[in-house]
Every structure is written in structure tokens, then in C-alpha cells.
Amino acid sequence: MTTANRTSNLADISARTLLTLAFAAAGLFKLAGADMMVQVFDNVGLGQWFRYLTGLIEVGAAILLWVPGLRGLAAAILLATMIGAVLAHALVLGMATSLPAVVLGLIAAWVTYSHRRDLPVGRPGAA
């Protein structure tokens, strides 16, 4: 393995570890009904069912980041989740607290790009 490959592999593992820790924690807080999460989803106005759904998506995708062949899909799901979070901040919650969602979205975008061959549209010969 070349130095460039080792560096790329280390960056990938580091990014996936960061995403896993952040989204597993956030998802579990949502599922556990942490007061802050309940309040945030009350303010967004989509109901508490959406908090549970978001928590399940975050925890599930955090796990899938470690499944070979599904890493790109997991990162894409987290990217879509962060796009939704940034929109919620922009439209309802206020942009002042959106920085974590932006940063995690950028990291998820990088992991999605790095594992684009895991995506159905990224495979050679895919439609």
C-alpha cells in the first residue's frame, strides 16, 4: 500500500468514525426523547413521529457506514438528512445553530463521493 493510499484510507476511516459517533449519539438522543430533541422537533412542527424516524435513520446509517458495499449509500442518507437539517435551521430554527449540520453534511458528502461506487448510479454499467 502506498503512502497516498494509507493516507486516503486513514482519512476515510477517520471521517466514518466521526460520522458514526456524531449520528449514533444524536440518533440515540432523539430515540430516548431527550428534552432538547423533543423541543427542537416541536419547533420544527412535523410532530414527534418525525423525531423517531430521524433517530432511526441516523442510527441505522451510522451502522451501515461500516458495511462494505453500503458505505456510500449510508453516507448519502446522512447527507440527505443534513440537507434537511440545514433547511430546518434556515426556515424555522435559525441559521445561528446550523454549523454542526453543515460540517457533518460536508463530511458525509466527502464519504459519499469516496464510496460512490457503492451507489447504484456510481457502478459501471448502471443506468
N, C-alpha and C positions, 0 to 999 in steps of 0.2 A: 504494500500500500504506500503510495507516495505521500509526501508531506501535505500536498494540497488536498488529497483525498481524506487524510486523517483530520485535517482542519475542518473540511466540509462536514465530515461525519460528526465531529465534536460539536460543531455549530448546530447541526440538525438535532442531535441528542439533547443539547442544552435548551434549544427552543422548544422541543416537545416536552421536556421536563418542566420548564416554566409554564407552558400552557396547561399541562396536566395538573400541576399544583394549584394554579390560579382557578381553573374551571372546576376541578373537583371540589375545592373549598367553596367557591361561590355557589355551585350547584347544590352541595350538601346544605349550605346555609338556607338556600331557597326551600329545599325539601323539608328541612327541620322547622321552617316557619319563624326564622329569626325576625325579631321585631322590625329591624331596618328593612329587610326584604319585603315584608308584608306592607310596610308603609310605602315603599317605592312602587310596588305594583298597584296599590290603592291609588297613588298619584297618577300613574300611567292610565288607569281606568279600564283595563282589559279584564279585570277580575283575578281572583286568586288561582283559578284553574290555570291561567297563563303562567303564573309563578311556578306551579308544579311542572308544567310542560317544559318551561325553560330550564328548570333544575335537572329534569331527566335528560334533556338534550345535552346540557353541559357535562354532566357526569358520564353519560354514555359516550360522548365524543372524546372526552378525556381518556377513557379506557381504550377506545378504538385507535387513538394515536400510536399505540404500541402493537397493533395487529398488522403484520406485514400484508401489503396489498390493500389495506383500508386507511392508511395514514393520510393520503391525500384527501379522501372523502371526509374523514374526521376533521381535518384542518379546514376544509371548505365549509363544513357545517358550523364550525366555530367562527369562521369568518362571517358567514351569513348572520349568525347570532350577534356578533359585534356590530355589524352594519345596522341591525335592528336596534341595538342598544344606543348607538350614536344617534340614530333617528329619534329615539325616545328622549334622549337628552336634548336634542335640538328643538324638538316640537313641544315637549312638556316639562322636562326636569331641569333644563338649563345647561348650557354648554360648559359652565364652570367646573362641573364634576365629570366631564366626559373623557378626560385624558386617559384613564386606565382602559376604557373601551377602545379608544383609538390605538393605543400602544399594543394591546392584545390583538386587535384586528390586524395591525401591520405584521405582527409576528405570525399570526395564523395565515396571513396572505403569503408570507415567505415560505412557510412549511407547505402550504398548498402548492405553490409553484415548484418547490423542491421535489414534491411527490406527485407531480402532475400525471405521471404515467399510471398512478393508481386510479385516476378518474376515467370514467368511460369515454369521455371526449378526448383524453390525452393518449389513449392507446393507438398505436399504429393500426391503421385499417378501420378504426371506429368511425361511425357516421357522425 
